[in-house]
């Protein structure tokens, strides 16, 4: 198959295609679909108002939240794996597109989730041992603080360093970019954490 290690002017269209397909996959609003199919209503009308797994959990269904997490994880994992055969840059472009699609889905007027589940899928696709390490960081911080947001912020911040430690240098930059985007989607959570008012579980 096509490999994107070519002249920039030839690679750009293929990277744009990878990003676009990743975006379309990422923009599928699984949280909304799952909640409605399982009779839990519209997650946009409760809690934080987004369609991610954490907010779907607030509908009162762990099953709906778990299924949402799995599907959001897959829409980060699958596009990256599909395009990695075209080269590392194509896989990363697809992952970045999936993340943006989840957070800014065109079908929901660009109001989606915060991207953590999809980010995990991207990390596992790029290098699964690094993904396991990041999941452990998230779990440890989430359990200690009883806040999902703190776990996500810590894990995303650690992302570039973990990939560097695993010698996956080609993915460090995209993990740094994704970390910045996750912190941007969590600005409200950060403000509540600083004030001690973040929701706990």
ZIBEL-V959013 format. One record per residue. SS is DSSP state (~ for helix, > for strand, _ for the rest). Layout:
SS + SS
This chain:
_ + _ + _ + _ + _ + _ + _ + ~ + ~ + ~ + ~ + ~ + ~ + ~ + ~ + ~ + ~ + ~ + ~ + ~ + ~ + ~ + ~ + ~ + ~ + ~ + _ + _ + _ + ~ + ~ + ~ + ~ + ~ + ~ + ~ + ~ + _ + _ + _ + _ + _ + ~ + ~ + ~ + _ + _ + _ + _ + _ + _ + _ + ~ + ~ + ~ + ~ + ~ + _ + _ + _ + _ + ~ + ~ + ~ + ~ + ~ + ~ + ~ + ~ + ~ + ~ + ~ + ~ + ~ + ~ + ~ + ~ + ~ + ~ + ~ + ~ + ~ + ~ + ~ + _ + _ + _ + ~ + ~ + ~ + ~ + ~ + ~ + ~ + ~ + ~ + ~ + ~ + ~ + ~ + ~ + ~ + ~ + _ + _ + ~ + ~ + ~ + _ + _ + _ + _ + _ + _ + _ + ~ + ~ + ~ + ~ + ~ + ~ + ~ + ~ + ~ + ~ + ~ + _ + ~ + ~ + ~ + ~ + ~ + ~ + ~ + ~ + ~ + ~ + ~ + ~ + ~ + ~ + ~ + ~ + ~ + ~ + _ + _ + ~ + ~ + ~ + ~ + ~ + ~ + ~ + ~ + ~ + ~ + ~ + ~ + ~ + ~ + ~ + ~ + ~ + ~ + _ + _ + _ + ~ + ~ + ~ + ~ + ~ + ~ + ~ + ~ + ~ + ~ + ~ + ~ + ~ + ~ + ~ + ~ + ~ + _ + ~ + ~ + ~ + ~ + ~ + ~ + ~ + ~ + ~ + _ + _ + _ + _ + _ + _
